Amino acid sequence: MSLQGILILIIVGMIAGWLAGVIWKGRGFGLVPNIVIGIVGSFVGGFLFRLLGIAAHNLVGSIAAALAGALVLLFVISKIRR
Protein backbone atom coordinates (compact mmCIF):
# COMPACT_ATOMS: atom_id res chain seq x y z
CA MET A 1 0.00 0.00 0.00
CA SER A 2 1.33 3.41 -0.92
CA LEU A 3 1.77 6.33 1.45
CA GLN A 4 -1.21 8.05 -0.18
CA GLY A 5 -3.38 4.98 0.44
CA ILE A 6 -2.37 4.87 4.09
CA LEU A 7 -3.13 8.58 4.54
CA ILE A 8 -6.55 8.15 2.93
CA LEU A 9 -7.22 5.15 5.19
CA ILE A 10 -6.36 7.23 8.26
CA ILE A 11 -8.54 10.15 7.16
CA VAL A 12 -11.46 7.82 6.37
CA GLY A 13 -10.97 6.16 9.76
CA MET A 14 -11.03 9.52 11.51
CA ILE A 15 -14.30 10.44 9.80
CA ALA A 16 -15.77 7.02 10.62
CA GLY A 17 -14.69 7.28 14.26
CA TRP A 18 -16.31 10.66 14.63
CA LEU A 19 -19.52 9.39 12.97
CA ALA A 20 -19.52 6.28 15.17
CA GLY A 21 -19.27 8.50 18.26
CA VAL A 22 -22.25 10.53 17.03
CA ILE A 23 -24.28 7.40 16.25
CA TRP A 24 -23.33 5.81 19.57
CA LYS A 25 -25.15 8.79 21.20
CA GLY A 26 -22.80 9.78 23.95
CA ARG A 27 -21.89 6.23 24.89
CA GLY A 28 -18.61 6.52 23.02
CA PHE A 29 -15.32 7.20 24.69
CA GLY A 30 -14.67 10.81 23.67
CA LEU A 31 -13.51 12.43 20.46
CA VAL A 32 -9.89 11.27 20.33
CA PRO A 33 -10.52 7.65 21.40
CA ASN A 34 -13.44 7.42 18.95
CA ILE A 35 -11.15 8.64 16.15
CA VAL A 36 -8.56 6.00 17.07
CA ILE A 37 -11.34 3.39 17.16
CA GLY A 38 -12.42 4.64 13.72
CA ILE A 39 -8.93 4.17 12.33
CA VAL A 40 -8.73 0.63 13.70
CA GLY A 41 -12.35 0.11 12.64
CA SER A 42 -11.44 0.97 9.06
CA PHE A 43 -9.21 -2.11 8.99
CA VAL A 44 -11.89 -4.24 10.70
CA GLY A 45 -14.64 -2.93 8.42
CA GLY A 46 -12.58 -3.57 5.30
CA PHE A 47 -11.94 -7.13 6.49
CA LEU A 48 -15.63 -7.69 7.31
CA PHE A 49 -16.77 -6.27 3.96
CA ARG A 50 -14.33 -8.55 2.10
CA LEU A 51 -15.65 -11.56 4.06
CA LEU A 52 -19.20 -10.66 3.04
CA GLY A 53 -18.18 -10.11 -0.57
CA ILE A 54 -19.04 -6.41 -0.50
CA ALA A 55 -16.75 -4.13 -2.48
CA ALA A 56 -16.17 -0.53 -1.44
CA HIS A 57 -14.63 1.18 -4.47
CA ASN A 58 -15.32 4.82 -3.72
CA LEU A 59 -14.96 7.20 -0.78
CA VAL A 60 -18.53 6.71 0.45
CA GLY A 61 -18.13 2.93 0.42
CA SER A 62 -14.84 3.19 2.28
CA ILE A 63 -16.42 5.41 4.92
CA ALA A 64 -19.35 2.97 5.24
CA ALA A 65 -16.96 0.04 5.73
CA ALA A 66 -14.90 1.97 8.28
CA LEU A 67 -18.05 3.12 10.09
CA ALA A 68 -19.32 -0.46 10.30
CA GLY A 69 -15.98 -1.59 11.70
CA ALA A 70 -15.88 1.29 14.19
CA LEU A 71 -19.40 0.51 15.41
CA VAL A 72 -18.49 -3.16 15.84
CA LEU A 73 -15.40 -2.15 17.82
CA LEU A 74 -17.37 0.30 19.98
CA PHE A 75 -19.89 -2.44 20.71
CA VAL A 76 -17.21 -4.97 21.64
CA ILE A 77 -15.26 -2.48 23.77
CA SER A 78 -18.40 -1.38 25.59
CA LYS A 79 -19.21 -5.03 26.42
CA ILE A 80 -15.66 -5.68 27.64
CA ARG A 81 -15.64 -2.57 29.85
CA ARG A 82 -18.78 -3.69 31.72
DSSP file (Angstrom, degrees, kcal/mol; ACC not computed):
  #  RESIDUE AA STRUCTURE BP1 BP2  ACC     N-H-->O    O-->H-N    N-H-->O    O-->H-N    TCO  KAPPA ALPHA  PHI   PSI    X-CA   Y-CA   Z-CA
    1    1 A M              0   0    0      0, 0.0     2,-0.0     0, 0.0     0, 0.0   0.000 360.0 360.0 360.0 137.3    0.0    0.0    0.0
    2    2 A S     >  -     0   0    0      1,-0.1     4,-2.1     4,-0.0     5,-0.2  -0.274 360.0-107.7 -78.9 167.1    1.3    3.4   -0.9
    3    3 A L  H  > S+     0   0    0      1,-0.2     4,-2.4     2,-0.2     5,-0.2   0.879 121.6  54.3 -61.6 -38.6    1.8    6.3    1.5
    4    4 A Q  H  > S+     0   0    0      1,-0.2     4,-2.3     2,-0.2    -1,-0.2   0.902 107.3  50.4 -62.7 -41.3   -1.2    8.0   -0.2
    5    5 A G  H  > S+     0   0    0      2,-0.2     4,-2.2     1,-0.2    -2,-0.2   0.891 110.3  49.4 -63.8 -40.2   -3.4    5.0    0.4
    6    6 A I  H  X S+     0   0    0     -4,-2.1     4,-2.2     2,-0.2    -2,-0.2   0.909 110.8  49.9 -66.2 -41.9   -2.4    4.9    4.1
    7    7 A L  H  X S+     0   0    0     -4,-2.4     4,-2.4     2,-0.2    -2,-0.2   0.908 111.3  48.5 -63.4 -41.4   -3.1    8.6    4.5
    8    8 A I  H  X S+     0   0    0     -4,-2.3     4,-2.8     1,-0.2     5,-0.2   0.902 109.9  52.7 -64.2 -40.5   -6.6    8.2    2.9
    9    9 A L  H  X S+     0   0    0     -4,-2.2     4,-2.3     1,-0.2    -2,-0.2   0.899 110.6  47.5 -61.3 -41.3   -7.2    5.2    5.2
   10   10 A I  H  X S+     0   0    0     -4,-2.2     4,-2.3     2,-0.2    -2,-0.2   0.915 113.2  47.4 -67.4 -42.8   -6.4    7.2    8.3
   11   11 A I  H  X S+     0   0    0     -4,-2.4     4,-2.2     2,-0.2    -2,-0.2   0.919 113.1  48.2 -65.2 -43.3   -8.5   10.1    7.2
   12   12 A V  H  X S+     0   0    0     -4,-2.8     4,-2.6     1,-0.2    -1,-0.2   0.908 111.6  51.4 -62.5 -41.3  -11.5    7.8    6.4
   13   13 A G  H  X S+     0   0    0     -4,-2.3     4,-2.6    -5,-0.2    -2,-0.2   0.880 107.8  51.8 -63.0 -38.9  -11.0    6.2    9.8
   14   14 A M  H  X S+     0   0    0     -4,-2.3     4,-2.1     2,-0.2    -1,-0.2   0.923 111.6  46.3 -64.1 -43.6  -11.0    9.5   11.5
   15   15 A I  H  X S+     0   0    0     -4,-2.2     4,-2.5     1,-0.2    -2,-0.2   0.923 113.9  48.9 -63.1 -44.2  -14.3   10.4    9.8
   16   16 A A  H  X S+     0   0    0     -4,-2.6     4,-2.7     1,-0.2    -2,-0.2   0.884 109.9  51.6 -64.9 -38.7  -15.8    7.0   10.6
   17   17 A G  H  X S+     0   0    0     -4,-2.6     4,-2.0    18,-0.2    -1,-0.2   0.905 110.8  47.6 -64.6 -41.6  -14.7    7.3   14.3
   18   18 A W  H  X S+     0   0    0     -4,-2.1     4,-1.8     2,-0.2    -2,-0.2   0.938 113.9  47.4 -64.2 -45.7  -16.3   10.7   14.6
   19   19 A L  H  X S+     0   0    0     -4,-2.5     4,-2.8     1,-0.2     5,-0.2   0.897 109.8  53.2 -62.2 -40.3  -19.5    9.4   13.0
   20   20 A A  H  X S+     0   0    0     -4,-2.7     4,-2.6     1,-0.2    -1,-0.2   0.891 107.7  51.6 -62.8 -38.8  -19.5    6.3   15.2
   21   21 A G  H  <>S+     0   0    0     -4,-2.0     5,-1.0     2,-0.2     7,-0.3   0.873 111.5  47.2 -64.2 -37.2  -19.3    8.5   18.3
   22   22 A V  H ><5S+     0   0    0     -4,-1.8     3,-1.1     1,-0.2    -2,-0.2   0.916 114.9  45.4 -69.2 -43.4  -22.2   10.5   17.0
   23   23 A I  H 3<5S+     0   0    0     -4,-2.8    -2,-0.2     1,-0.3    -1,-0.2   0.869 104.3  62.1 -67.8 -36.2  -24.3    7.4   16.3
   24   24 A W  T ><5S-     0   0    0     -4,-2.6     3,-1.2    -5,-0.2    -1,-0.3   0.561 104.6-136.3 -69.1  -7.4  -23.3    5.8   19.6
   25   25 A K  T < 5 -     0   0    0     -3,-1.1    -3,-0.2     1,-0.3    -2,-0.1   0.919  65.8 -39.1  53.9  60.1  -25.2    8.8   21.2
   26   26 A G  T 3 <S+     0   0    0     -5,-1.0    -1,-0.3     1,-0.1    -4,-0.1   0.390 117.5 101.6  80.4  -6.3  -22.8    9.8   24.0
   27   27 A R    <   +     0   0    0     -3,-1.2    -2,-0.1    -6,-0.2    -1,-0.1   0.312  60.4 100.0 -93.3  10.1  -21.9    6.2   24.9
   28   28 A G  S    S-     0   0    0     -7,-0.3     3,-0.1     1,-0.1    -7,-0.0   0.078  86.5-107.3 -76.4-162.5  -18.6    6.5   23.0
   29   29 A F        -     0   0    0      1,-0.5     2,-0.1     2,-0.1     3,-0.1   0.215  67.5 -76.4-117.4  13.1  -15.3    7.2   24.7
   30   30 A G     >  -     0   0    0      1,-0.1     4,-2.1     2,-0.1    -1,-0.5  -0.347  56.9 -69.4 107.8 167.3  -14.7   10.8   23.7
   31   31 A L  H  > S+     0   0    0      2,-0.2     4,-2.0     1,-0.2     5,-0.2   0.946 126.3  42.6 -63.8 -53.6  -13.5   12.4   20.5
   32   32 A V  H  > S+     0   0    0      1,-0.2     4,-2.3     2,-0.2     5,-0.2   0.937 116.6  46.1 -65.4 -48.0   -9.9   11.3   20.3
   33   33 A P  H  > S+     0   0    0      0, 0.0     4,-2.8     0, 0.0    -1,-0.2   0.896 112.1  52.7 -61.5 -36.5  -10.5    7.7   21.4
   34   34 A N  H  X S+     0   0    0     -4,-2.1     4,-2.1     2,-0.2    -2,-0.2   0.876 108.4  50.7 -65.0 -35.8  -13.4    7.4   18.9
   35   35 A I  H  X S+     0   0    0     -4,-2.0     4,-2.1     2,-0.2   -18,-0.2   0.916 111.2  47.7 -66.6 -42.4  -11.2    8.6   16.1
   36   36 A V  H  X S+     0   0    0     -4,-2.3     4,-2.4     1,-0.2     5,-0.2   0.916 111.8  50.3 -63.3 -42.3   -8.6    6.0   17.1
   37   37 A I  H  X S+     0   0    0     -4,-2.8     4,-3.0     1,-0.2    -1,-0.2   0.873 108.8  53.5 -62.3 -36.3  -11.3    3.4   17.2
   38   38 A G  H  X S+     0   0    0     -4,-2.1     4,-1.5     2,-0.2    -2,-0.2   0.885 107.6  49.7 -64.9 -38.9  -12.4    4.6   13.7
   39   39 A I  H  X S+     0   0    0     -4,-2.1     4,-0.9     2,-0.2     3,-0.2   0.938 116.4  40.9 -66.4 -45.9   -8.9    4.2   12.3
   40   40 A V  H >X S+     0   0    0     -4,-2.4     4,-2.0     1,-0.2     3,-0.6   0.894 112.6  57.4 -65.8 -38.9   -8.7    0.6   13.7
   41   41 A G  H 3X S+     0   0    0     -4,-3.0     4,-3.7     1,-0.2     5,-0.3   0.777  95.9  63.7 -63.0 -27.2  -12.4    0.1   12.6
   42   42 A S  H 3X S+     0   0    0     -4,-1.5     4,-1.8    -3,-0.2    -1,-0.2   0.883 106.1  44.3 -65.7 -35.9  -11.4    1.0    9.1
   43   43 A F  H <X S+     0   0    0     -4,-0.9     4,-2.1    -3,-0.6    -2,-0.2   0.929 116.6  46.0 -69.2 -45.1   -9.2   -2.1    9.0
   44   44 A V  H  X S+     0   0    0     -4,-2.0     4,-2.8     2,-0.2    -2,-0.2   0.926 113.6  49.0 -62.9 -46.0  -11.9   -4.2   10.7
   45   45 A G  H  X S+     0   0    0     -4,-3.7     4,-2.9     1,-0.2     5,-0.2   0.895 109.9  51.0 -62.8 -41.1  -14.6   -2.9    8.4
   46   46 A G  H  X S+     0   0    0     -4,-1.8     4,-2.1    -5,-0.3    -1,-0.2   0.907 112.3  47.4 -61.7 -41.2  -12.6   -3.6    5.3
   47   47 A F  H  X S+     0   0    0     -4,-2.1     4,-2.1     2,-0.2    -2,-0.2   0.926 113.5  47.4 -64.5 -45.1  -11.9   -7.1    6.5
   48   48 A L  H  X S+     0   0    0     -4,-2.8     4,-1.9     1,-0.2    -2,-0.2   0.908 111.3  50.6 -64.1 -41.7  -15.6   -7.7    7.3
   49   49 A F  H  X>S+     0   0    0     -4,-2.9     5,-2.8     1,-0.2     4,-0.6   0.900 110.0  50.2 -64.0 -39.6  -16.8   -6.3    4.0
   50   50 A R  H ><5S+     0   0    0     -4,-2.1     3,-0.6     1,-0.2    -1,-0.2   0.887 108.8  52.5 -65.0 -37.7  -14.3   -8.5    2.1
   51   51 A L  H 3<5S+     0   0    0     -4,-2.1    -1,-0.2     1,-0.2    -2,-0.2   0.876 111.8  46.1 -63.5 -36.4  -15.6  -11.6    4.1
   52   52 A L  H 3<5S-     0   0    0     -4,-1.9    -1,-0.2    -5,-0.1    -2,-0.2   0.528 115.9-116.0 -83.6  -6.1  -19.2  -10.7    3.0
   53   53 A G  T <<5 +     0   0    0     -3,-0.6     2,-0.5    -4,-0.6    -3,-0.2   0.727  66.8 143.1  78.7  22.2  -18.2  -10.1   -0.6
   54   54 A I      < -     0   0    0     -5,-2.8     2,-0.5    -6,-0.2    -1,-0.3  -0.839  38.3-150.3 -98.4 129.4  -19.0   -6.4   -0.5
   55   55 A A        -     0   0    0     -2,-0.5     2,-0.7    -3,-0.1    -9,-0.0  -0.844   8.1-163.7-102.6 133.4  -16.7   -4.1   -2.5
   56   56 A A        +     0   0    0     -2,-0.5    -2,-0.0     1,-0.1    -6,-0.0  -0.883  22.0 160.2-114.6  97.1  -16.2   -0.5   -1.4
   57   57 A H        +     0   0    0     -2,-0.7     2,-0.2     4,-0.0    -1,-0.1   0.619  56.1  47.2 -96.6 -14.1  -14.6    1.2   -4.5
   58   58 A N  S  > S-     0   0    0      1,-0.1     4,-2.1     0, 0.0     5,-0.2  -0.636  93.6 -94.3-122.2-179.3  -15.3    4.8   -3.7
   59   59 A L  H  > S+     0   0    0      1,-0.2     4,-2.4     2,-0.2     5,-0.2   0.889 121.7  51.3 -63.9 -41.5  -15.0    7.2   -0.8
   60   60 A V  H  > S+     0   0    0      1,-0.2     4,-2.3     2,-0.2    -1,-0.2   0.905 111.1  48.4 -64.6 -41.4  -18.5    6.7    0.5
   61   61 A G  H  > S+     0   0    0      2,-0.2     4,-2.3     1,-0.2    -1,-0.2   0.883 111.0  50.8 -65.1 -38.2  -18.1    2.9    0.4
   62   62 A S  H  X S+     0   0    0     -4,-2.1     4,-2.5     2,-0.2    -2,-0.2   0.903 110.9  48.1 -65.8 -41.3  -14.8    3.2    2.3
   63   63 A I  H  X S+     0   0    0     -4,-2.4     4,-2.7     2,-0.2    -2,-0.2   0.892 111.0  51.7 -65.9 -38.9  -16.4    5.4    4.9
   64   64 A A  H  X S+     0   0    0     -4,-2.3     4,-2.4     2,-0.2    -2,-0.2   0.913 111.4  46.9 -64.0 -42.2  -19.4    3.0    5.2
   65   65 A A  H  X S+     0   0    0     -4,-2.3     4,-2.3     2,-0.2    -2,-0.2   0.925 114.8  46.3 -64.8 -44.3  -17.0    0.0    5.7
   66   66 A A  H  X S+     0   0    0     -4,-2.5     4,-2.5     2,-0.2    -2,-0.2   0.883 111.9  51.5 -66.1 -38.1  -14.9    2.0    8.3
   67   67 A L  H  X S+     0   0    0     -4,-2.7     4,-2.6     2,-0.2     5,-0.2   0.912 109.5  49.9 -64.5 -42.9  -18.1    3.1   10.1
   68   68 A A  H  X S+     0   0    0     -4,-2.4     4,-2.1     1,-0.2    -2,-0.2   0.924 112.9  46.8 -61.6 -43.8  -19.3   -0.5   10.3
   69   69 A G  H  X S+     0   0    0     -4,-2.3     4,-2.4   -28,-0.2    -2,-0.2   0.893 111.9  50.4 -64.7 -39.8  -16.0   -1.6   11.7
   70   70 A A  H  X S+     0   0    0     -4,-2.5     4,-2.8     2,-0.2    -2,-0.2   0.895 110.4  49.5 -66.3 -39.9  -15.9    1.3   14.2
   71   71 A L  H  X S+     0   0    0     -4,-2.6     4,-2.2     2,-0.2    -1,-0.2   0.894 110.5  50.4 -66.6 -38.7  -19.4    0.5   15.4
   72   72 A V  H  X S+     0   0    0     -4,-2.1     4,-2.5    -5,-0.2    -2,-0.2   0.932 112.6  47.2 -62.6 -44.7  -18.5   -3.2   15.8
   73   73 A L  H  X S+     0   0    0     -4,-2.4     4,-3.0     2,-0.2     5,-0.3   0.912 110.8  51.0 -64.3 -42.5  -15.4   -2.2   17.8
   74   74 A L  H  X S+     0   0    0     -4,-2.8     4,-2.2     2,-0.2    -1,-0.2   0.899 111.5  49.0 -61.0 -39.5  -17.4    0.3   20.0
   75   75 A F  H  X S+     0   0    0     -4,-2.2     4,-1.8     2,-0.2    -2,-0.2   0.943 113.7  44.9 -63.4 -48.4  -19.9   -2.4   20.7
   76   76 A V  H  X S+     0   0    0     -4,-2.5     4,-2.1     1,-0.2    -2,-0.2   0.918 114.6  48.3 -64.2 -44.2  -17.2   -5.0   21.6
   77   77 A I  H  X S+     0   0    0     -4,-3.0     4,-2.3     1,-0.2    -1,-0.2   0.888 109.7  52.3 -64.9 -39.0  -15.3   -2.5   23.8
   78   78 A S  H  X S+     0   0    0     -4,-2.2     4,-0.7    -5,-0.3    -1,-0.2   0.860 110.6  48.2 -66.5 -33.6  -18.4   -1.4   25.6
   79   79 A K  H  < S+     0   0    0     -4,-1.8     3,-0.4     2,-0.2    -2,-0.2   0.870 112.2  49.0 -72.0 -36.8  -19.2   -5.0   26.4
   80   80 A I  H  < S+     0   0    0     -4,-2.1    -2,-0.2     1,-0.2    -1,-0.2   0.883 106.8  55.8 -69.3 -38.4  -15.7   -5.7   27.6
   81   81 A R  H  <        0   0    0     -4,-2.3    -1,-0.2     1,-0.3    -2,-0.2   0.696 360.0 360.0 -70.1 -18.2  -15.6   -2.6   29.8
   82   82 A R     <        0   0    0     -4,-0.7    -1,-0.3    -3,-0.4    -2,-0.2   0.477 360.0 360.0 -79.5 360.0  -18.8   -3.7   31.7
